[in-house]
Amino acid sequence: MTMRATTEGFATRLVLITVAMLFLGFFLLLPLVAVFSEALKQGIGGFIEHVDTPDAWAAIRLTLLIAAISVPLNIVFGIAASWAITKFSFPGKSLLITLIDLPFSVSPVVSGLIFVLLFGANGLFGAWLAEHDLKIIFAVPGIVLATVFITFPFVARELIPLMMEQGKDDEEAALSLGASGWQTFWHVTLPNIRWGLLYGVLLCNARAMGEFGAVSVVSGHIRGETNTMPLHVEILYNEYDFVGAFAVASLLACLALVTLVAKSVLEWRFDLHGGAKH
């Protein structure tokens, strides 16, 4: 007799599926439709007019710049941390794992305030920075620091379970055949984790471009200089330029949709190739 994984009847499954679809439609699809409808309220010409402004382009460039800096830094940290945690035993390993999860448990606003207390004009290093004419808070370096802090768990948290599942057999075999540590990493470890790494990079990039709380605290909201796309949307909305706000927001929504499609493709490839060993 074939055992069924679930015992729920057709009516129960239909109700659960309907509730899930209604929930997704109300909380996900409906807001998304509202964003694009408001962005196109004045037609394509109005949309282009609101997006094609110096402040909007400055926000777009800054958003892409912050992502281009923070994501590679998180790739380096994520690979190094996951490699150390999964391949070696050392004092403080549990502490390192806990610290990696710290940004998930700390409010982004609190994270931004921490950097203000450290690098602000009246902060711990404020006097030294002013003496050497260095500016971190209310400038690009502060935004980078806040974004890196918020996003650094994503790559590591994707790689740690994957590398734990893989174990050390492949690396030990390569070392026993005379490969050096770097050769083992480049030709054995890195190919084995490539899909998980790409998935983590994708999530990290999405969060970096959409981060608001921590960036809002350290940016100073200087128009055309330190406003990322989310901050620019807030300013336009507060100025009652609703079409402009939703036009820029729709660009962020498009980036989110592209990220969602890429995420689905990576998940499919990851499952297709059996996850860890390919």
C-alpha positions in Angstrom: 0.0 0.0 0.0 1.4 3.4 -1.0 1.7 5.8 1.9 0.8 9.5 1.2 3.1 12.2 2.4 0.1 14.2 3.5 -3.5 13.3 4.5 -5.2 16.5 3.8 -8.1 16.3 1.4 -8.7 18.2 -1.8 -10.8 20.9 -0.1 -8.2 21.6 2.6 -5.5 21.9 0.0 -7.6 24.2 -2.1 -8.3 26.4 0.9 -4.6 26.6 1.8 -3.6 27.4 -1.7 -6.3 30.0 -2.1 -5.3 31.7 1.2 -1.6 31.7 0.2 -2.4 33.2 -3.3 -4.7 35.9 -1.8 -2.0 36.8 0.7 0.7 37.1 -2.0 -1.7 39.0 -4.3 -2.7 41.5 -1.6 0.7 42.0 0.0 3.0 41.6 -3.0 1.4 41.9 -6.4 -1.1 44.7 -5.5 1.6 47.0 -4.1 3.8 46.2 -7.1 1.1 47.0 -9.6 0.4 50.3 -7.6 4.0 51.3 -7.9 4.1 50.9 -11.7 0.7 52.4 -12.2 1.6 55.5 -10.2 5.0 55.8 -12.0 3.2 55.7 -15.4 0.4 58.0 -14.3 1.6 60.8 -16.7 2.6 58.3 -19.4 6.0 57.2 -20.6 7.0 60.8 -21.3 6.2 61.8 -17.7 8.1 58.8 -16.4 11.2 59.7 -18.4 11.0 63.3 -17.4 10.9 62.4 -13.7 13.7 59.9 -13.9 16.0 61.9 -16.2 17.0 64.5 -13.7 20.5 65.3 -12.3 19.4 64.2 -8.7 17.9 61.0 -9.9 20.9 60.1 -12.0 23.2 61.0 -9.1 21.2 58.6 -6.8 21.3 55.8 -9.4 25.1 56.2 -9.8 25.7 56.3 -6.1 23.5 53.2 -5.5 25.4 51.2 -8.2 28.8 52.5 -6.8 27.9 51.4 -3.3 26.9 48.0 -4.5 30.0 47.7 -6.7 32.2 48.4 -3.6 30.4 46.5 -0.9 29.6 43.3 -2.7 33.2 42.4 -3.6 34.2 43.1 0.0 31.5 40.8 1.2 32.6 38.1 -1.3 36.1 38.2 0.2 34.8 38.1 3.7 32.2 35.5 3.0 34.6 33.1 1.4 37.3 33.6 4.0 34.9 33.2 6.9 33.1 30.2 5.6 36.4 28.5 4.5 37.9 29.0 8.0 34.7 27.9 9.8 34.1 24.8 7.7 37.6 23.6 7.0 39.5 24.4 10.2 39.2 24.1 14.0 40.3 27.1 16.0 39.5 28.9 19.3 36.6 31.4 18.9 34.9 29.6 16.0 31.5 29.8 17.7 32.0 33.4 18.5 32.8 34.1 14.8 29.6 32.3 13.7 27.6 34.4 16.2 29.2 37.7 15.0 28.3 36.8 11.4 24.6 36.8 12.4 24.9 40.1 14.3 23.5 42.3 11.5 20.4 40.1 11.4 19.6 40.9 15.0 20.6 44.6 15.1 18.2 47.2 13.7 19.7 48.9 10.6 19.1 52.3 12.2 21.1 51.3 15.3 23.9 50.1 13.0 24.0 53.5 11.4 24.1 55.2 14.8 27.1 53.1 15.8 29.1 54.4 12.9 28.0 58.0 13.8 29.2 57.4 17.3 32.5 56.1 16.0 33.2 58.5 13.0 30.9 61.5 13.5 32.2 64.9 14.3 31.7 64.3 18.0 32.4 60.5 17.8 35.3 58.5 19.1 37.5 59.1 16.1 35.9 62.4 15.0 38.7 64.7 16.2 41.4 62.6 14.6 39.4 62.5 11.3 38.9 66.2 11.3 42.6 66.8 12.1 43.5 64.8 9.0 40.7 66.3 6.9 39.0 62.9 6.4 35.2 62.6 6.2 33.3 59.4 6.7 29.9 60.3 8.0 27.7 62.2 5.5 30.0 61.0 2.8 30.4 57.9 0.5 32.8 56.1 2.9 30.2 56.1 5.7 27.5 54.8 3.3 29.9 52.0 2.2 30.7 51.0 5.8 27.0 50.9 6.7 26.1 48.9 3.7 28.9 46.4 4.2 27.9 45.9 7.8 24.3 45.3 6.9 25.1 42.9 4.0 28.1 40.9 5.1 26.2 37.8 6.5 24.6 37.0 3.1 27.5 35.4 1.3 28.9 33.6 4.4 25.5 32.3 5.4 24.9 30.8 2.0 28.4 29.2 1.9 28.7 27.8 5.4 26.0 25.1 5.2 27.1 24.2 1.7 30.7 23.8 2.6 29.8 21.9 5.8 27.8 19.4 3.6 30.8 19.0 1.2 33.2 18.2 4.0 37.0 18.1 3.6 37.5 15.0 1.4 38.1 16.8 -1.9 40.6 19.2 -0.4 42.4 16.5 1.5 42.7 14.4 -1.7 44.1 17.4 -3.6 46.6 18.1 -0.9 47.7 14.5 -0.8 48.3 14.6 -4.5 50.8 17.5 -4.1 48.5 20.6 -4.6 49.3 23.7 -2.7 46.7 25.5 -0.5 45.9 28.1 -3.2 45.7 25.5 -5.9 43.3 23.5 -3.8 41.2 26.5 -3.2 41.1 27.7 -6.9 40.7 24.3 -8.5 38.7 22.3 -5.9 36.9 24.5 -3.3 35.9 27.4 -5.5 34.3 25.3 -8.3 32.4 23.3 -5.7 30.8 26.4 -4.2 30.3 28.5 -7.3 26.4 28.2 -7.4 26.1 28.9 -3.7 28.5 31.8 -4.0 26.5 33.3 -6.9 23.3 33.0 -4.9 24.8 34.7 -1.9 26.2 37.5 -4.1 22.8 38.0 -5.6 21.1 38.4 -2.3 23.9 40.6 -1.0 23.6 42.9 -4.1 19.9 43.2 -3.7 20.1 44.2 -0.1 23.0 46.6 -0.8 20.9 48.5 -3.5 17.8 48.6 -1.4 19.2 49.4 2.1 17.5 52.4 3.7 17.8 52.5 7.5 21.5 52.4 8.1 22.3 54.5 5.0 19.7 57.1 6.0 21.5 57.7 9.3 25.0 58.1 7.9 24.3 59.8 4.6 23.1 63.2 5.7 20.6 63.3 2.9 22.7 65.6 0.8 20.9 65.9 -2.5 22.9 64.9 -5.5 25.8 63.7 -3.4 24.9 61.2 -0.6 21.3 60.1 -1.6 20.9 56.6 -2.8 17.8 55.6 -4.7 15.8 54.6 -1.6 16.7 58.0 0.0 15.8 59.9 -3.2 12.4 58.2 -3.2 11.8 59.3 0.3 12.7 62.9 -0.5 10.5 63.1 -3.6 7.6 61.6 -1.6 8.0 64.1 1.2 8.0 66.9 -1.3 4.7 65.5 -2.7 6.3 64.7 -6.0 4.5 61.4 -6.0 5.0 60.5 -9.7 8.7 61.2 -9.4 8.9 59.1 -6.2 7.1 56.2 -7.8 9.1 56.5 -11.0 12.4 56.0 -9.1 10.8 53.4 -6.9 9.7 51.5 -10.1 13.4 51.3 -11.1 14.2 49.7 -7.7 11.2 47.3 -8.3 12.6 46.4 -11.7 16.0 45.6 -10.1 14.1 43.5 -7.5 12.3 41.6 -10.2 15.6 41.0 -12.1 17.1 39.7 -8.8 14.1 37.4 -8.3 14.4 35.9 -11.8 18.2 35.4 -11.4 17.6 33.9 -8.0 15.1 31.4 -9.5 17.5 30.5 -12.2 20.3 29.9 -9.8 18.1 27.8 -7.6 17.2 25.7 -10.6 20.8 25.3 -11.7 21.8 24.5 -8.1 19.2 21.8 -7.8 19.8 20.5 -11.3 23.5 19.9 -10.6 22.9 18.3 -7.3 23.9 21.3 -5.1 27.3 20.8 -3.6 29.5 18.8 -5.9 29.0 20.7 -9.1 
